[in-house]
Amino acid sequence: MSMHEITIKVNGKPRRLAVKSNELLLNVLRDKLFMTGAKYGCGIAECGACTILKDGKSVMSCLVPAVAADGWDITTPEGLADGGTLSHVQQAFIDHAAIQCGFCTPGMVVASTALLNENPDPDEEYVRDYLRGNYCRCTGYVAMVSAVLDAAQRMKAE
């Protein structure tokens, strides 16, 4: 298996890594950089558990070959907080009890962050449509949608 050197920025820090040509970005983040917030769920970009941000937009990292990420600016779930201060989305998920088992939560929070990057003033229908690619088997989405709408209001008020 051939090796390739890539440089990526992860949560603001440049990283230089040797990766195999068939290695997935999700596995590199989890196994080499110990960023375990993004989860392996389905492996076919259907569940959203592996969601990360590339330049503020959501990407399913389970389908991205790591070599294709060379030069990317990546934010993982671990990079959403600012030091000890949670992001508005993270805090709203806590405040609205939008967390059950927690497996989907990192991907849902990252996707919600991307949503608000694209549309800082969404309505409920927009949020539901945007999050349709992130599956949760526990909550029924009501609390998550409320959390995203609340986070949008918090961001506006800032």
DRENVEXFI-675308 format. One record per residue: residue in three letters; x negated, y, z of N, C-alpha, C, O, CB in turn. Coordinates in pm, whole numbers, plus 50000, padded with zeros to 5 digits. Last residue first. Glycine has a CB too. Example, Ala and Ser with C-alpha at 12.3 -4.5 7.8 and 13.67 -1.06 7.14 Angstrom:
SER487154977550708486334989450714487105000350787486595011450804485924994050572/ALA486814943150780487704955050780486804967050780485764966850846488694955350905/
This chain:
GLU525985380352024524585383252057524045394751977522875398551993523715370952035/ALA528405374351919528385383552032526955387952066526755398252131529035377052153/LYS527775355051729528285368051685528145378551795527815390151769529745366951642/MET527105333851895526085339451808526495353451758525655362351747525825330151689/ARG529565328752014528435332652097527335339352013526725349052056527875320352171/GLN531035320551790531415332651862530275337851949530035349851957532655330051948/ALA529675297151726529735307851627530095321051695529525331551663530765304551516/ALA530215282051953528825286051926528795297451825527965306551836528005274051874/ASP532955277951912532505285852026531075290752004530755302252033532595277652156/LEU532865261451688533555274251679533135283551793532985295551773535075272251681/VAL531505239751802530905247151690531555260851676530865270851656531055239251558/ALA533335231551999531985235852037531345244051926530705254251953531115223752070/SER535515223551845535655234751939534285240351978534115252451990536425230452064/VAL534335201551721534785212851640534945225251728534535236151689536135209451569/MET533925185451948532795189851866533165201951782532405211551773532315178551776/ALA536485180252042535575187952127534385193152046533895204152072535065179352244/VAL537425165251817538115177251865537165186051946537065198051921539345173451949/TYR536175140851741535705153551684536345166151742535835177051718535945153451539/GLY536475116051850537565120951767537325135151717538225140951656538845120351842/THR534485103852013535195115752057536395120051974537255127252025534275126652062/CYS533195079151919533695080952056534705092152074535695090352145532565083352145/ARG531905076951684532915066651713533585068851848534455061051886532285053051710/CYS531075099451440531115097251584532215087051610533335088651561531345110751663/TYR529135108551158530135099951222529955099151372528835098251423530075086051163/ASN528935133050931528355128951058529405121251136530435126751175527825141251141/GLY530275142550713529205132850690528495128250816527555120450809528205138750597/ARG532015162050806532575149150763531515138550738531825126650742533385151050639/LEU531315187650873530825176750959531315162950917531055153150986531235179351101/TYR532675203050684531225202850685530685190750762529705184550721530685215750745/ASP535365199350758534895195050627533375193450627532845183650574535325204950519/ARG535405210951015535785196850996535255191450864534755180250858537315195251002/VAL534665237350947533835229251037534145214551018533225206351006534075233351184/TYR536815245250782535445245250730534545236150815533765228350761534885259550725/GLU538925243850964538925235250845537515234150787537085223350747539905240750739/GLU538255264151150538305250051190538235240651070537555230451076539585247251269/ASP535935287150993537205283751056537215268751084536295261651044538435288050966/PRO532745303551057533605293350997534965292551064535125296851179532915279751003/ASP530575323851040531945326551085532925316351025533825320050949532365340951048/PRO528115317550930528165321251072529565323951127529725326051247527315333251094/ASN527145294550725528395302050743528535305650891529025297450969529635293850692/GLU524515285050738525145287650608526375296650620526605305250535525535274550541/ASN524085282451008523085289650928523695293850794523435304750744521825280950906/LEU526205266451077526235280351121525155288751053525305300951042526075281051272/LEU525295242350957526595248150922526605262950956526975271150872527745240850995/ALA522965237751102522875240650959524165247250910524125256650830522595227850878/THR524175232151348523255243351337523115247551190523135259451158521875239751397/SER525535209151283526305220951324525455233551317525945244251283526865219151467/ALA523385192051239524285195351127525105207751159525335216051071525215183451097/VAL522385191451504521555196551395522435200551276522245211251219520505186051352/VAL524575179851636524115193151676523255199351565523375211251537523315192351809/MET524675155051505525835163951500525435178251536525905187751474526935158851596/GLY522205144051574522525146651433523685156251418523685164651328522845133751362/PRO522545142351859521455150151797521755153651651521565165051609520145142351807/THR525035126251882524915140051925523755147751861523975158751812524765140452074/CYS525315099651835525495108651721525155123051755524985131251665526925107851671/PHE524795089552095524025084951980524125094651863523115097551798524505071251937/GLY526405097352311525215105052281524455100852157523535107952116524315104452394/CYS528835089352409527705080152427526385086852395525345082752446527875067752339/GLN529745120252412530225108152478529035098852499528295100452596531365101152393/ILE530095154352403529115143452405529745131552476530225132852589527785147852476/ALA531355177852441531385172152307530375160752292529875158052183531105182952203/ALA532065194952652532015180352672532125173052539532885163452525533145175752768/HIS531685221352614532935215852563533015200652580533925194252528533105219452417/ASP529115225552714530245232552776531595226752734532555227352811530195247152742/ILE527565210252534527635206752677528895212652738529645205752806526375211752752/PHE528015224352299528335209952304528435205352449529305197252482527255201652228/ALA526995249352372528435247952348528845233152350529935229952398528805254252213/GLN524255243652386524975247552507526475245952490527165241652583524635262052543/GLN523725237452115523475227652221524285230952346524915222152404521985227152255/VAL524415262351996525135249951960524945239552069525915233252111524645244551824/HIS522575279952108524015282152129524805269452100525755266252171524515293652041/SER519855260752249520465268752143521955270652175522505263652260520285261952003/LEU518485263452581519185256152476519705265752371519975277452400520335247952535/THR515375271552701516695276952672517335269352556516785269052446516625291952641/GLY512775264452737513755258452826515175263152802516095259252874513385261252967/GLY512025268652406511425265752537512445258652624512915247852588510945278752606/ASP514775268252254513685277852259513055276752397513495283252493514185292552230/ALA515945239452077515875247752198514675257152187513695254152119515765238952326/LEU515325225351844516425234951844516395244351964516785255951953517745227551841/GLY513455205051837513015218551807514105229151810513835240851782512385218751676/GLU514665180651870513805185651978513425200251959513095207052056512545177051988/PRO515875176051623516705179651738515885185451853516365194151926517455167551787/THR513495192851404514155180851456515075185051570515035196651611513105170151503/THR512785210651123513215211951262513945199251299514905195351232514125224651284/ILE510165215950891511185207150948511505211151091510625214551170510705192550943/ASP509045225550598509195231450731510405224550793511545227050752509375247350726/TRP506965206750371508255210450430508095217050566507135214450638509145198050443/GLY504615196850266504845211150259506145215850323506405227850328504825215450118/ASP505975166050186504735173750191505055188550171505675192450072503735168850084/ALA508105149650154508245160450252506985168950264506945178150346508605154750387/ALA507425128749995508235139349933508375151450026508735162249980509615134049897/VAL506215111450170505355118450074506115129950008505505139849968504835108649968/ALA508415100250303507575109950373506685117750277506425129550300506725102850478/PRO511475098750131510115093450144509225104150208509295115850170509545089050004/VAL514555100950283513475109050228512145101850243511715099050355513425122850298/LEU516575087950411516405085150268515225092450206514915090250089517645088950195/CYS516655096550670516525082050648516325078450501515935067250471517745074850701/SER517195123450695515785119350688515595104350662514485100050635515095122950816/MET519285143750546519325130350606517935124150589517575120150479520445121350539/VAL519325177850623518775167350538518885154250614518605153750734517285170350497/SER520565211150636520555197450685520105187650577520435188850459521945193550735/LYS518405239750642519495232150579519405217550621518315212150640519445233350424/GLY516155252150746517465256050798518635248550738519775250750780517665270350776/ASP513995239050625514225253250596515635257450634516265265450564513975256150448/LYS515605211650705514505215650616514815229950578515775232650506514375206150489/LEU516595194850997516685206950915515425208350832514315206450881516895219451004/ILE518075161951013517055171751051517335184350968518195184350881515585166251027/THR519955133151091519925146751038518815155251100518645155651222521255153451061/CYS520495106951149519105110351119518925124851075517855128551026518565101151011/ALA523205103651169522415102651291520975107351272520305111251368522415088251342/GLY524795103250940524315116050990523455115451114523015125851162525445124651017/CYS525885081950791526365084350928525895097650988526545102751080525925073151016/GLU524815078450537526275078950551526725083350689527855088150703526845065350520/ALA522195072350456522655086250461524175087550466524745096650406522135093750342/ILE521455046350502521905049850367522535063850362523335066650272522915039550316/GLY520905039650762519845037750664520235041250522519435039350430519395023750668/CYS522515042350989522965033750879521865030750778521895020250713524125040050810/GLY520575052351205521935047251217522215037251107522165025151129522945058651213/TYR517985063451382518255054651269519645048851291519865041251386517155043251254/LYS518015098151488518215083751510518325076251378518705081851275519465081351594/ALA516135124151615516805119051496516835103851508515825097451535516075123651363/GLY514565122751853515905128351854516715123851734517875119951750515845143451856/THR511935115051866512935104351860514375109651863515315101751875512725094851975/MET509015120851776510215129251774511385119751756511785116751644510165140351659/PHE506535108951748507315106451870508455116251887508835119652000506415107051991/LEU505055108551522505095121251594505925120451722505995130251797505665131951504/LYS505295082051440503975088351442503945101351523502935104651584503525091151300/ASP507985074351476506905065151513505525071651521504685067351600506855054051415/ARG509695096451402509915088651523508645081151569508295081551687511035078751501/LEU508595106851163508945115651275509035107851405508505112151508510275122751248/VAL508375083251015507175091051047507445100151166506635101051258506715099350924/ASN511055075850992510125067151064508845074351101508275071851207509805054850981/LEU512045097550839512605094450971511635086051053511405088951170513935087050956/LEU510585094750599510345106150687510865103450827510195106750925511005118650630/LEU509375061850525510455071750531510115082750631509445080450732511785064950570/GLU506835049150314507285052850448508365063550443508275073050365506105057750533/ASN505625041950078507015037550099507575041150237508655036650273507115022650078/SER503055051350091503905056349983505365052350002506255058849946503405051149850/LYS502145060150426502245050450317503225055750213504115063650245502685036450370/VAL500325089050535501545080950528501465071350411500815074050310502795089950516/ALA498575108850751498405098950645499635089950649499955084050752497055090650662/LEU499195143450825499405129150849499045120850727499185125350613500855126450889/ARG499235172551003498605165950888498625151050917498135146551020497135171250863/ARG501415198151096500955184351120500375178850991500945180550883502125175251171/PRO502105228851256501625221651138501085207951178500405206351279500525229751067/LYS505035235751438503625231751446503205224451319503865214851279503395222851570/GLY507755241051419506835252251425505365248751428504515257651422507135260251541/ASN508895215851394509235224251509508195235251532507805238251645509365215651635/VAL506445207951178507515201951256507715210151383506815211351466507195187051290/LYS505305210350860505445218150983506645212251055507745211650999505625233850953/ILE503035187950699504395192750726504345201350851503465199850935505395180850743/THR501035173750465501065183950568502495188850579503095193250481500075195750535/ILE499765141150389500765151650377500575161750489500015158650595502205145750380/GLU498015117650207497935127450313498975138250286499065143650176496495133450324/HIS498815083750153498835097550105498725106750225499275103950331500135100450023/MET497925050650056498125060750159498035074550095497305076749999497075059150274/SER499365021349907498535033349901498925043350010500085044250050498645039949763/MET499154988350000500005000050000499115012350000498215013650083500975000050122/
